[in-house]
Amino acid sequence: MIVAENLTKEFRVAERRPGLLGSLATLLTREYHTVRAVDGVSFEIPAGSKTAYIGANGAGKSTTVKMLTGIMTPTSGRCLVAGIEPYRERRRNARSIGVVFGQRSQLWWDLSVPDSFRILRRVYDIPDGVYHRNLALYRELLDIDALGTTPVRQLSLGQRMRAEIAASLLHDPAVVFWDEPTIGLDMVLKTAVRDLVNRAHRELGTTVVLTSHDIADIAAICDSALVVDHGRVVHQGSIQDLLRTAEDRSVSFDHRGGPAPHDALALIERGLPGVRAATEDGGRVRVDYPANLFASRQVLAFLLDHFDLVDCYAPEPDLEEVLRQIYGRAPTPVGGHS
Ligand SMILES: Nc1ncnc2c1ncn2[C@@H]1O[C@H](COP(=O)(O)OP(=O)(O)OP(=O)(O)O)[C@@H](O)[C@H]1O
């Protein structure tokens, strides 16, 4: 279980003045302002869940993950990962977590990947069986042998990310924090990485906290979501609950006979003021309606009353669109902001 209680992180940032004279003045008279990157967030992530930690650029995700992994100390509030306060017991916490930060490396830059793995094996005291089982898996899914003995600093981004992902799982951690883990990976490797973490979750009960702007990663891996905006939690629940917050719904239908296409659209828009109706290929009609104006059953009842329906399709709301709507709204925090 991961718990955050009123977790806050502030940074003191030096004011910078523009231009050369401004730079000199900055050096002489330092003035500071405070950036509140994480603004009193509270949440609970159950053990064994796969949670997407989502938010717009600058929302405070990486800063939160840095506190959860012990890299940063909160300004106030606290967090616990499996009962440990990470920044107080960094070493103990490190044994039970695996970390991927897209922008930072946990590998040794001058060493090859196999050498880095040998060191990690010692650091984490990984039993032989676990080490060899995991290496076999990385050979199969990540083609890890292809990285050869090249020093990490000379690997391409995608090659390095394969090694970072493998390294984060090598010691069978109870929790993995993955921040943008599929940056630089091609589609085949993205799929392999998703399979790998899903397998760890299925077979070992690994808790997954994924920070990603890649909607496909989120959809393929996560069952729940924690959405932050301006440093605050604005949604916590299942991915399905998140999709239910979509402002718009749509339904498409094929019908027999009835009014001409133009009249059909006018009939719908007149009967259900506020919906938009349009024809699609093959005479199919698409109806888009705001969820706050109409319940789905009202729209379907109207369509059943007025058309001889042959078939009907109601696509799931689009996660990307739902997130766009949340990011565009004024923050309405949930989760105990004080
Ligand atoms: N070391 C730092 N010093 C000053 N400000 C910082 C520091 N680290 C982060 N910030 C600021 O804190 C805010 C949150 O940053 P953070 O990196 O946590 O966001 P994020 O949600 O991970 O963003 P992204 O999706 O772009 O990675 C931003 O306004 C950022 O500029």
The ligand as a MOL file (V3000), in Angstrom:
LIG
                    3D

  0  0  0     0  0            999 V3000
M  V30 BEGIN CTAB
M  V30 COUNTS 31 33 0 0 0
M  V30 BEGIN ATOM
M  V30 1 N 14.0830 21.2090 -8.8940 0
M  V30 2 C 13.1150 22.0730 -9.1660 0
M  V30 3 N 13.2690 23.3870 -8.9310 0
M  V30 4 C 12.3000 24.2760 -9.1940 0
M  V30 5 N 11.0900 23.9460 -9.7160 0
M  V30 6 C 10.8780 22.6550 -9.9860 0
M  V30 7 C 11.8620 21.6420 -9.7370 0
M  V30 8 N 11.3570 20.4420 -10.0980 0
M  V30 9 C 10.1120 20.6780 -10.5610 0
M  V30 10 N 9.8180 21.9970 -10.4830 0
M  V30 11 C 8.5510 22.6420 -10.8600 0
M  V30 12 O 7.5030 21.9420 -10.2170 0
M  V30 13 C 6.3740 21.7950 -11.0660 0
M  V30 14 C 6.0310 20.3210 -11.1940 0
M  V30 15 O 7.0860 19.6730 -11.8960 0
M  V30 16 P 7.0880 18.0940 -12.1840 0
M  V30 17 O 8.3500 17.7710 -12.8990 0
M  V30 18 O 6.8010 17.3620 -10.9210 0
M  V30 19 O 5.8340 17.9700 -13.1460 0
M  V30 20 P 5.3520 16.7280 -14.0340 0
M  V30 21 O 3.9080 16.5730 -13.7410 0
M  V30 22 O 6.2120 15.5420 -13.7920 0
M  V30 23 O 5.5580 17.2980 -15.4930 0
M  V30 24 P 5.9090 16.5470 -16.8960 0
M  V30 25 O 4.6910 15.8240 -17.3290 0
M  V30 26 O 6.2230 17.7010 -17.7940 0
M  V30 27 O 7.0840 15.6480 -16.6590 0
M  V30 28 C 6.7570 22.4860 -12.3640 0
M  V30 29 O 6.2280 23.7950 -12.3230 0
M  V30 30 C 8.2710 22.5020 -12.3470 0
M  V30 31 O 8.7750 23.6130 -13.0520 0
M  V30 END ATOM
M  V30 BEGIN BOND
M  V30 1 1 1 2
M  V30 2 1 2 3
M  V30 3 2 2 7
M  V30 4 2 3 4
M  V30 5 1 4 5
M  V30 6 2 5 6
M  V30 7 1 6 7
M  V30 8 1 6 10
M  V30 9 1 7 8
M  V30 10 2 8 9
M  V30 11 1 9 10
M  V30 12 1 10 11
M  V30 13 1 11 12
M  V30 14 1 11 30
M  V30 15 1 12 13
M  V30 16 1 13 14
M  V30 17 1 13 28
M  V30 18 1 14 15
M  V30 19 1 15 16
M  V30 20 2 16 17
M  V30 21 1 16 18
M  V30 22 1 16 19
M  V30 23 1 19 20
M  V30 24 2 20 21
M  V30 25 1 20 22
M  V30 26 1 20 23
M  V30 27 1 23 24
M  V30 28 2 24 25
M  V30 29 1 24 26
M  V30 30 1 24 27
M  V30 31 1 28 29
M  V30 32 1 28 30
M  V30 33 1 30 31
M  V30 END BOND
M  V30 END CTAB
M  END
